[in-house]
Amino acid sequence: MADLSERVTRTLELDVTLPDPKAVGRVEVRRIRMLAGTPSGAHVHNGPVFGTIVAGRVRYAVEGAAERILTPGDVFYEPEGVRVDSFDALEDDAEFIGVFPLQPRQDAGMVFV
């Protein structure tokens, strides 16, 4: 049998230096589904959000960055306190995994702006 290192590959998809690191007391991982054509509305998260698209296509725009279309396998980062202008399901239902690092006793939250 081949050496395990020959059977497994690891590819770095996203490497983010957090501008204001905080203690992480727990991490929530959520599977989120959006019906086709559903806009997220501009919003701000109370902590960083990381994720990957599982199905569908999403229009993604964070304040200060160019709009992108995310497809299955693409990863994203929504910084804490930065306006997310769009995270919109396009012509098909969209599904993604969101990862929410949380401080002790913090709940994940977002505010529409």
C-alpha positions in Angstrom: 0.0 0.0 0.0 1.2 3.5 -0.8 2.4 5.8 1.8 -0.5 7.8 3.3 1.1 11.1 2.1 0.8 9.8 -1.5 -3.0 9.1 -1.0 -4.0 12.3 0.7 -3.6 15.9 -0.6 -4.1 19.1 1.3 -4.7 22.3 -0.5 -4.8 25.7 1.3 -8.0 27.4 0.1 -8.1 30.4 2.4 -5.6 32.0 4.8 -6.9 35.0 6.7 -5.1 37.1 9.3 -7.8 38.4 11.6 -7.5 42.2 12.1 -8.6 41.9 15.8 -8.0 38.4 17.1 -10.1 37.3 20.0 -10.3 34.2 22.2 -12.4 31.5 20.6 -14.6 29.6 23.1 -16.5 27.5 20.6 -17.2 27.2 16.9 -20.6 26.8 15.2 -20.8 25.1 11.8 -24.1 25.7 10.0 -25.5 24.4 6.8 -27.5 27.2 5.3 -29.9 27.0 2.4 -31.3 29.9 0.3 -34.1 29.6 -2.3 -33.2 30.7 -5.8 -33.3 34.5 -6.2 -33.1 35.2 -2.5 -31.0 38.3 -1.6 -29.3 38.4 1.7 -29.7 42.1 2.1 -26.7 44.2 3.3 -25.6 43.1 6.7 -22.8 43.1 9.3 -21.7 40.1 11.4 -20.6 40.4 15.1 -17.7 38.0 14.4 -15.9 36.6 11.4 -17.6 34.1 9.2 -15.9 31.6 7.0 -17.6 29.2 4.6 -17.7 27.2 1.4 -20.4 26.9 -1.2 -21.9 23.4 -1.5 -24.6 24.0 -4.2 -25.8 26.8 -6.5 -24.2 30.1 -7.2 -24.0 33.1 -5.0 -23.4 36.8 -5.8 -20.9 37.9 -3.1 -19.7 41.4 -2.3 -18.0 42.7 0.8 -17.5 46.4 1.3 -14.3 47.5 -0.3 -13.8 44.4 -2.5 -14.9 43.5 -6.0 -18.1 41.5 -6.4 -17.6 37.8 -7.1 -19.8 34.9 -8.2 -19.2 31.9 -5.9 -19.8 28.4 -7.1 -19.6 25.0 -5.4 -16.2 24.5 -3.8 -15.4 28.2 -3.5 -14.6 29.6 0.0 -15.4 32.9 1.4 -14.7 35.2 4.4 -16.9 37.8 5.9 -15.0 40.0 8.3 -16.4 41.0 11.7 -18.0 44.4 11.5 -17.6 44.9 7.8 -20.7 45.4 5.6 -21.6 42.5 3.3 -23.3 44.2 0.5 -24.6 41.0 -1.1 -24.7 37.3 -0.5 -27.5 36.4 -3.0 -28.6 33.1 -4.3 -28.8 33.4 -8.1 -30.8 31.2 -10.5 -30.8 28.0 -8.4 -31.2 27.3 -4.7 -27.9 27.8 -2.9 -26.4 25.9 0.0 -23.3 26.7 1.9 -21.5 25.7 5.1 -20.9 28.7 7.4 -18.2 28.5 10.2 -18.7 30.9 13.0 -15.8 31.2 15.5 -17.3 32.6 18.7 -16.0 34.1 21.9 -17.0 32.5 25.2 -20.7 33.2 25.9 -21.1 34.9 22.4 -23.9 34.0 20.0 -23.5 34.5 16.3 -25.4 37.5 15.1 -25.9 39.8 12.2 -27.5 43.2 11.8 -29.2 44.3 8.5 -28.0 47.7 7.4 
